[in-house]
Structures are given as structure tokens and as C-alpha cells.
Amino acid sequence: YLRAEGVYEGLAGPIPILAYGSNRRSVERALSEAKFNLKEHERDFGPHPHPFVIVKVEGSGGMEYAGATRTSLGAQKHEQHHFYFARSMMPAGGNAGWFDEAAASLHDDRYPERFRPPSRARKLSDFSAWSRVTPSPSYSHGADFLAHLNYLFRPIGGIRPVMRELFERYQWQPVTTEMIQAFFKEKAEGLDVDIDGLFDEHVYGRPLDNLGSESARNLQA
């Protein structure tokens, strides 16, 4: 393999970076991308939680680990986001992985704001104890759901500062969907946002009625 090495001066000290793969140009791009992502993520969520970054440039898509990833260049930003949400604040019980994929996909889309919630209910969590697969709608529906919360959280700066506080509270802990829901409900206090209703529809897949959640009814009023 070809290698490229560098150091990023992080908020908590220098972070060594190793990128490697079979193509020199791709490896050098991966090293540059790693530094760019570190800067962005530290700005949004605080110090990088791992002592290094290792990037193996290979194939399509990617997979994250604790401070390392096997990834294509197109997926690298997404996989490095998981260094915070998935490999530092860790999904528990096989029913919280939707949030990590939704959050990384929202980041991929540059944090859009959706005025309305998604148009249909989806089940992203609350599956049987025998089901341990993160559902594919987590990437699309989950990101749209968080984009709606990004709009609803505008009075407190949007969803990014909320996610930063969530990460600070639960770093290095296993986190359930219910814990995430309770945290969002805490941050929504005083905003007239029905977090429980939104989670019922768009995370647990339990449509409330033909009008949807209280938030959706308020938007239609």
C-alpha cells in the first residue's frame, strides 16, 4: 500500500493521521480530507475523541471504527462523522443506530432545515430484540426528520449545538433512542415542539392521526 501521513493540531493536542491505499492521488486526497473533516467536526462538536485518524481508501461506501475507517473518498466525510456519533457516543440495544446514520447523513447534506416533518411515518427503532439491523430509511427519512428538528430548534441555534451538548453528555456511553428522545425533549422545553409525537411517528412508526403530530398540526393551523 501507498501511505500519506500528517498531523492535525486539534483542540486537545496533535492528532496523527495515516491514510493508505493503492492510488497515490486518492491517498493524498484522503489525508487532506481527513484534516478538513477534523476541523469541521471539532468546530461543531468539540475535541476529536480518538488519539489518531486512520483512513484506508478502498472500494465504495465505507465502514467506521474507533478513530479509523475503510472508505471511498465520497463517503469519508460521513464515516469520520461516526467518530463522534457511533464510535464515541455509542448506540445501545440494537435500536439506536438510526440516529448515527441520520446525523451523519444530515451532515452530508450540510444541515438543511425542513419546515414540515416527513410526509409519512417510518419505523427506525423499537424493533424486536432479535432484530439488530439498522434500517436503510435511517439515512433518508432519519436525516429528513433531523432536518425538521433543525428547523424547530432555530430559536436555540439549530440542531448542531443540541447535538454538541448531547455528545458532551453521553461521550463514551451507550445511548438508547429513549435517552436521545428525552434529551431532545429537554432542549425543546419552551419551544412548543411535540418531541414525543414526532418520535412516535418518525422513529417508532406509530402515526398519531390523519394530521400527524402536534407539531404538524401547528404548522397547518
N, C-alpha and C positions, 0 to 999 in steps of 0.2 A: 504493500500500500504506500501511497504518497502521503506526506504529512505536512501540515502547516501548524505552527504553534505561536501563541501570543499571550498577552496578559491584559486583562481589563482592570482598571483601577476602580473597584467597586466601592459602595458606600461603607462597607465594613472592612475594606482592605483589598489587596490584589487578588484577582481571580485568574488562575492559569486556564488557558483554553487550548485544547487539542482538536484539530479537525483532520480527518484522514479518509482516504478513498482512492479510487483508481484513476481519477482525472484531475490533473493539476489545477486547471481553471476552476473546477467545481469545489475543490478543497479550499482554495484561496477565497472563493466567494463565501463558503460556509464559515470560514474564520471571520470575515468581515461582517457577515450577517449575525453571527453569534454576539459580537461586540455591540452591534446596533440594537439587538433584542435585549441584551443585558441593560443597556442604558434606558430603554423604554420601560422595561419591567420594574427596574429599581425606582424609576420616577413614579410609577403608578402604585407599586405595592411594597416598596421598601427593599432592604438589602437582599441580594441573591442568597437563597437559603442553603446552598451547597458549596463545598470548598473548591469546586472546579466546574468546567463545562467540557464535555467530550461529545463531539459530533462525528458520526460515521455517515458519510454521504453515500447513499446506496438506494437503488430501486425507486419506487413511487410510494407516496404516502409516508407513514413513519410510525415509530413507536417510542414512547418516552420512558425513561428510567430516572433514578435519583441523581440528577446532575448530568445525565448522558442521554443521547438519542441516536437511533438509527433512522435516518430520514432523507427524503429528497429535499432539494433546495426549496421547492414550492411549499413544503409542509413544515419547514424548520421553525418558522415563527410560531406556528401552532404548537409544535412539540415542546419548544422552550417555555411556552406559557404554562405547560403542565409541570414545570419545575416548581411552580408555586402551588397551583391547584391540581392536585393528583398525587404529586411525589413529595409534598411537604405538608400541605393540608390534605389529608388522605380520605377518600370516600370509604364509608363503613357499610358493612352488612350487605354488600352487593346491590344496593338500591340508591346509591348517591352518585354513581359515576356520570349520570346525565349532566350534573352541574359542571363538572370539569370540562366536558366536551362542549357544552353550551357556552361556558365562559370563554374558552379558547376560540370558539367559532365567532363569538361576538367580537373578540379582539381582532380576529382575521378580517372582519367586516368594518373595522375602525369605529366601533361603538355607535351604531346608528340609534336613533330614537324612533320608536313606533308609537304613534298617537293612540292606536287601538290595539287591543290584545289580538293574538292569533284568532282566526275565524272559527276554529273548531277545537274541541277538547282532544287532548292526547295524553296517553299514559306513559310517563317516563320513569316512574318509580312505583313503589308499593307492590312489587311482584312477589310471587311465591318464594319461599326460602330455597326452593330447588332451582330457581332461575337466577343465573349470575351473568347475564349478557347485557351490556349497556345498549339500549335500543337505538337504532340508527336515527330516529327523529330527534334525538338529543342534539344533534349537530345543527339541524334546521329549525324545527319547532322550538327546541330549547333556546336557541340563540334569539329567535323572534320573541319569545317570552321574556328573556332578559332585556331585550331592546325595548319592550314595553315598560318594564320596570325602570329602565334608564330614563325614559320619558317621565314616569311618575315620580322619580326621585330628583327631578330637576331642581326643586326648591332647596335641596341639600347637596347640590353639585353633581347629580347624576349617580350612576351605579358604581363608577370606579372608586370613589372614596369609601363607599359602603363595602365594596369587595376588599379594599385595603384593610379596613377595620375587621372584617370577617377573617381575613388571613392572619392578622396580628393576634386575634383572639384564639384561633384554633391551629396555629402552626404546630406541626409535629404531633397532631392529634387526629384520630379517626373521627370523621364527621358524618352524621346521618342527614338525610333530607329534612327530617323534622327539626334538627338543630339549625339548618340553614333557613328554613321557614320561620322559625322563632326569631332568628337574628334579623331577618328582613322585616318581620312584623314590629320588632323593637325599633328599628330605624325609621319605619313608616309612621310611627306614632305622631299624631297631629297633622298628617298629610291627607287624611280622608281617603286612604287606599286600603282596599279589602284584600290583604295579602292571603288570608286563609281561603277566600273564594277563588282567587287567581290560582293558587296552588291546587285546589280541588280540581279545577278544570284542566289546567295546562301542565300539571306534573302528575297528579294522581288519576287523571282521566275521568273525572266524575262531573259531567255537565250539570249545572245547578238548575237551569230552566231555559226557556227559549231565548231569554235576553242575556243569559250568561251571568257573570259575576256582578257584584255590586259596582265595581269599577267600570265595567262595560255599560251598565245601566246609567251610571252617572254621565258617561261620555255621550250617551244617546239622548239624555234629558235636555 
